[in-house]
Amino acid sequence: MKDAPHARDEILARIRKNLAGAKVPPLPSAAGVPGSPKSITTPSERLDLFVRSLEAVSGRVHRVRSVERAVRAVSSILEETGAHELALSDGALTQQIARKLSSAVATFDGSADRTRCLRAPAGISDAQWGIAETGTLVLESDAERHRLVSLLCPLHIALLRASTIVGSLGDALAKVARERPEAMSRAVTFITGPSRTADIELTLVVGVHGPQQLHVVLLEEG
């Protein structure tokens, strides 16, 4: 824990820097995302609504149909953003894709080194569920150690299987609870678009104390 004060100083410095150049994003219109979970009955309808909902909150979606294409999508995102270092969660899909990335990308265990994770330009994790009505990702700590990777890096890449998209928050909570609330993960993270806050003078800004960009690689196998 010797590096805790130093890490705190870096986080505060990042907040000051991001506030100085903050841009206020337009608020998404509810009318811009048609449909409701009550009217969604098929996986394809849930998938399409999830994509629209996520894009409405400034997330970017990359739809792929194989792990190999997911590797290409991740590589393209890193190249586009100029990120050459990638913090990894220990999610199964993350680890599978990381092994196939170019050696030009330096990868490391994002849960083991907080200071390095804080300085890394990008982090990648799995997401266990997606919520169609809001474009929200659900990450469970029992499935992977993800919190530093998904919260500290300016760019968060999330890997999501289309088969895990559910209609509503209630559906997601039922999946997370697994019929026994005491069996839930100790930490469940809900992510809806890039980090945003209105704590400072009630002005909505993006990326002040979390990822400025969220890219979801959506794997549509079968």
Secondary structure, 3 states (H helix, E strand, C coil): CCCHHHHHHHHHHHHHHHHHCCCCCCCCCHHHCCCCHHHCCCHHHHHHHHHHHHHHCCCEEEEECCHHHHHHHHHHHHHHHCCCEEEECCCHHHHHHHCCCCCCCEEEECCCCHHHHHHCCEEEEECCEEECCCCEEEEECCCCCCHHHHHHCCEEEEEEEHHHEECCHHHHHHHHHCCCHHHCCCCEEEECCCCEECCCCCCCEECCCCCCEEEEEEECCC
